Amino acid sequence: MKTDEKDFEQLVRQHKNTIYTVCYMFSQDNDEVNDMFQDTLINMWQGLQSFKGNSSISTWIWRVALNTCISHERKKKRRATLPLTMDIDLFADNDSDTQQVKLLRERISQLQPFDRAIVLLWLENISYDEIAAIVGISPKNVGVRLYRIRQQLKQMSNN
């Protein structure tokens, strides 16, 4: 696919929410999210020339973003870091809905990156067929993996 900077800029504008959604699923640190977002854009720019159109552009962007974030996660595990934290969160929201969302996010973050990606796509109401195309497995396998992931999340709630 031949593209210029204006076309790329428009593509990013159209799909930036998708890219940020993926990045936020892999980190809560704003700097890290921004790094992953930027790396995703670099990978998109470099890979756009080889995009053949075998899938939709949005499927391709999901795949690039997920692969970038999964790679970033693997690199992060190889190098240990010490996070700087404050003892108080001035922006904490303690209502029950927020607590439920935080709990779900915490549990999902404990999943393996591939399973986390599948859950993210499912939570975005993407069809099994499209999830399969994005992550490179069959639609039936998507269903099986989601069933197993749900079982895994239930086990976490019992611990």
N, C-alpha and C positions, 0 to 999 in steps of 0.2 A: 504494500500500500504506500503510495507516494504521498507525502504530506509536507506542508510547510509550517512555519511557526504559528501563523494565524489559525490554521486548521487544528493544530495541536492545542492551542490555547482554548479554542471553542470546545474541543473534546474534553479537556480537563474541566472546564466550567460546567459542562453537562454532567460529568460523572464524579465531581469532587466529593459529593456526599457519600457515594459508594466507597470511594477510597478512604475517606476519613472513618467511615463505619468500620471497615476492616482494621484500620490502624488502631482505633480505640478499643477494639475487641482484644487486641494483643498487648495493650499497655494502658496504664492510667496516668503515666507521666507525660505531661504536655510536650516537653522537649523531645522525648523519645517518639511520641506520636508524630511530631513534626519531622523528625529525622526519617521515620518510616514512610511518611507521606512523600517527602522529597526523594527518597530512594525509589519509591514506586513510580514517581514521575520520570526519573532518570531511566528506569527500566522500561517504562512505556515508550519513551522517546527512542531509546536504542532498539527496542523490539518492534516498533511500528512498521519499519521497512519490511520485516519478514512476516507481518500479519497477512495471511492468505485469504481470509474471509470465510474459512470453513465453519466458523461460529459467528454469532453476533459480536459486535464490538463490545457490548456490555459484558458478555460472557468472558471475552478475552481480558477486559479490564479487571473483572473479579479475579480471574486466574493470576494475572500479574501481581495484583495487590496481595492476594493470599500468599503466593510464593515468596514475594518480597518480605512480608511480615514473618512468615515461617522461617525463612533464612535468617532474618534479623534475630529471631528468638533463639535459634541454634547458636549463633555467634555470641549472643548475650550469655548463654549458659556456659560457654567456654571461657569467658573472662568474668571473673567475679568482681562485683562492684559493691560499694558501700553507699546506700542511699542516704541522702540528707533529709531528715524529717523534723517537723515541728511537733511539739507535744500536744498541740491543740489544732483542731481544724476549724477555722473561722467560718467556713462555708458549709459545715455539716448540716444536713437536713435529717431530722430524726423521726419523721412520720412513718407509719407502718408500711406504706407503699414503697417509699424510698428504701427502707430497711430490706424489704423483700427483693427489690431490684439489686441492691448491693449484695445480698446473700446469693442470688442467682448468678450474678457476675463473678463473685468469688469462687463459686463451685465450677462454673464454666472455665474459669482461668486455670483450674487444676487439671483440666482435660489435656490430652496430648494435642499438639497444634493441628494435626489433620482433623481430629474429631471436633476441635473448637471451630475450625473453619466450616465444617458441615453444619454445626448448630447455628452458627452465625447466618449462613445462607438460609437455613430453614426458618429462623426467626425473622428474616427479611421477606418471608412468604414467597420464596423462589421455589418453583416446581422441582420435583425429584429429577425430571429429565434435564432441567437446566443445571441443577446442582451436580448431577452426574457429568455433564459436559464441562463444568468449571473445574471439578476436582479430578476428573479422569477415571471414574469408576462407572459401573452400570447403575441405572435407576433402581433396580432391585437391591443392589448392594447398598445404595443410599438408605433405603428403608430399613434394611437389616442393621446398618451402622447406627441409625437414629434410635432404633429400638434398644440396642445395646448401650448407647449413650444415656438414654433415659434411665435404664436400669442402674447404670453407674452413678448418675446424679441422685437417684433414690437412695442408693447405698451411702452416699455422702451425707444425706439428711439423717440417716440412722446412726451415724457416728458422733 
